[in-house]
Every structure is written in structure tokens, then in C-alpha cells.
Amino acid sequence: MLAQDFPTGYIQKTLKISRTTIITFNKKLKVGKFASFQSMIDKKRKKKEKLDRFIEMLLSLADLPPIAGPGRWKHLNKMYNNKK
């Protein structure tokens, strides 16, 4: 959370730790005490981002109709007309 620049108040409430603990960890993070751990987290984040982009690409290729808007029925009309 510190690496992602979350506010200290948010971290304090979410993790139920003191502000002093957050500041101490932030100092250690900046010095590089958690470099190997941070690199592992970064790798997992990159993999998740790749997966998200892949899923978005698949959904765009599936030609799904929009949820709302004027074009939401075009897809169904096209399918219905093709069956005739």
C-alpha cells in the first residue's frame, strides 16, 4: 500500500496499525529493505495487468452487444435476420 502511495490514514484504518509503524515501514521501504519482496509484488502485478488486457481483448473479439444505448439491439437483430 505504501508503494502504491495510499494515504497513511487509509492504511492505518485498513490494517489497524499505528501511524508510527507505517512511517517506520515507509522508511525501510525507501532504503530498500524490502526490495526482493517488492520485486515479487511487481511481477505479480504485471502478470495481473497482462491477464486483464487479455480478457479485455477476448471480450472485444466476442462482439458482445453494449449493455445500454442505441446499439444494444443491433446485435440481436443481426442474429435474428441471419437465421431467416
Secondary structure, DSSP 8 states (H G I E B T S, - for coil): -TTTT--HHHHHHHHT--HHHHHHHHHHHHHTTTHHHHHHHHHHHHHHHHHHHHHHHHHHHTT---SSSTTTTHHHHHHHHHH-
